[in-house]
Amino acid sequence: TLTVCEALHRRYGGKVTVVPLALGGDLLAASKQRAELKYGVPVFDGSGVKEKYAVRSYPQFFVVDPDGGVRW
């Protein structure tokens, strides 16, 4: 999943913001993996996101507008 996010970040980074979220509760492990892979896309804490967007399984990808509405 992080590899896909990195590819999106590289390709569309000037047009959109790619926000990979650590939903499993281990932001440190996700950040460590990102550093080991030498990726530029940042990883963020996704706690609370599962409830807001009804995430039942992951990985999942969403397109969210600036107001927080899911567009895809």
C-alpha positions in Angstrom: 0.0 0.0 0.0 2.8 2.4 0.9 4.4 1.7 -2.5 1.2 2.7 -4.3 0.9 5.8 -2.2 4.5 6.7 -3.0 3.8 6.3 -6.8 0.7 8.5 -6.5 2.7 11.1 -4.6 5.4 11.2 -7.2 3.0 11.3 -10.1 0.4 13.7 -8.8 2.0 15.4 -5.8 1.8 18.8 -7.5 -1.9 18.5 -8.0 -3.2 16.5 -5.1 -2.1 15.6 -1.6 -1.6 11.9 -0.9 -2.2 11.0 2.7 -1.3 7.5 3.7 -2.7 6.7 7.1 -1.5 4.1 9.6 -4.8 2.6 10.7 -3.5 -0.3 12.6 -2.4 1.9 15.4 1.4 1.6 14.8 2.5 4.9 13.3 6.0 4.3 14.4 6.3 1.0 12.4 4.8 2.6 9.3 7.1 5.6 9.6 10.1 3.2 10.0 9.0 1.2 6.9 8.7 4.5 4.9 12.2 5.5 6.0 13.7 2.1 5.1 12.2 2.3 1.7 13.4 5.9 1.3 9.9 7.1 0.3 9.1 10.8 0.3 5.4 10.5 1.0 4.7 11.1 4.7 2.6 8.7 6.8 0.0 10.0 9.2 -1.8 8.7 12.3 -5.2 7.4 11.0 -6.8 6.8 14.4 -10.4 8.0 14.2 -10.5 7.7 10.4 -11.9 4.1 10.4 -15.1 5.3 12.1 -15.5 8.5 10.1 -15.2 6.8 6.8 -16.6 3.4 7.8 -13.4 1.5 6.9 -14.0 -2.1 7.5 -10.9 -3.5 5.9 -7.7 -2.2 4.4 -5.9 -1.2 2.3 -8.6 1.1 0.9 -8.1 4.2 -1.2 -10.4 7.2 -1.1 -10.5 10.5 -2.9 -11.6 13.1 -0.4 -12.4 16.7 -1.2 -11.1 19.6 0.9 -14.4 19.6 2.9 -13.9 16.0 3.9 -16.5 14.5 1.4 -15.7 11.2 -0.2 -15.6 11.7 -4.0 -14.5 8.2 -4.9 
